[in-house]
Amino acid sequence: QKLHAEMFASRFGSPLDAMLTLYDARYQQIAANDDFNREHRDAKLEITLPADGIYYLSLIDAHDAGSNLHVYRLAIK
């Protein structure tokens, strides 16, 4: 099964510097992304999952910042 997770923040003017990390059920890191292109600080993951099971997706600000201005939209397919 394929997973596509994409952040929309920087493209809309948010100061969030998004970082996405995917973990398996044993909390082993499967994939991570920070800044998928040079124009924006948004993150995107496209991965074929290695097996059936439970996965955890972490979304953080790369600079540990946050405020009511750090808005985002997360799209998962």
C-alpha positions as CSV (number, residue, x, y, z in Angstrom):
1,Q,0.0,0.0,0.0
2,K,1.2,3.5,-0.8
3,L,1.2,6.4,1.6
4,H,1.2,10.0,0.4
5,A,1.4,12.7,3.2
6,E,1.9,16.3,2.3
7,M,2.0,19.5,4.4
8,F,0.6,22.8,3.3
9,A,1.9,25.6,5.5
10,S,4.8,27.7,4.1
11,R,3.0,27.9,0.7
12,F,0.2,29.7,2.5
13,G,2.4,32.1,4.4
14,S,2.7,30.1,7.7
15,P,6.1,30.3,9.5
16,L,5.9,26.6,10.2
17,D,9.0,24.7,9.0
18,A,7.2,21.3,8.8
19,M,9.0,18.0,9.3
20,L,7.2,14.7,8.7
21,T,8.4,11.4,10.1
22,L,6.8,8.0,9.7
23,Y,7.3,5.2,12.3
24,D,6.2,1.6,12.4
25,A,4.4,-0.1,15.3
26,R,7.8,-0.7,17.0
27,Y,8.6,3.1,16.7
28,Q,11.3,2.4,14.2
29,Q,11.7,5.3,11.7
30,I,10.6,4.3,8.2
31,A,10.8,7.6,6.4
32,A,11.3,11.3,7.0
33,N,11.2,14.6,5.1
34,D,11.9,18.2,5.7
35,D,11.6,20.8,2.9
36,F,10.6,18.8,-0.2
37,N,11.5,21.7,-2.5
38,R,13.6,24.8,-2.5
39,E,10.7,27.3,-2.7
40,H,8.8,26.1,0.4
41,R,9.6,24.7,3.8
42,D,6.7,22.2,3.6
43,A,7.3,18.5,4.0
44,K,6.1,15.6,1.8
45,L,6.3,11.8,2.1
46,E,5.6,9.3,-0.7
47,I,6.3,5.7,0.3
48,T,5.2,2.2,-0.3
49,L,4.6,0.7,3.2
50,P,6.7,-2.3,3.8
51,A,4.0,-4.4,5.5
52,D,0.5,-4.3,6.9
53,G,0.2,-2.9,10.3
54,I,0.1,0.2,12.4
55,Y,2.1,3.3,11.5
56,Y,2.6,6.6,13.3
57,L,3.0,9.9,11.5
58,S,4.8,12.7,13.4
59,L,4.5,16.3,12.3
60,I,6.7,18.9,14.1
61,D,8.3,22.2,13.4
62,A,12.0,21.8,12.6
63,H,12.8,24.7,14.9
64,D,10.5,23.6,17.8
65,A,8.5,26.8,17.3
66,G,4.8,27.3,17.4
67,S,2.1,29.9,17.8
68,N,-1.4,30.6,16.5
69,L,0.3,31.8,13.3
70,H,1.9,28.3,12.7
71,V,-1.1,27.0,10.8
72,Y,-1.0,24.0,8.4
73,R,-3.1,21.6,6.4
74,L,-2.0,17.9,6.3
75,A,-3.3,15.9,3.3
76,I,-3.0,12.1,3.6
77,K,-3.9,9.6,0.8
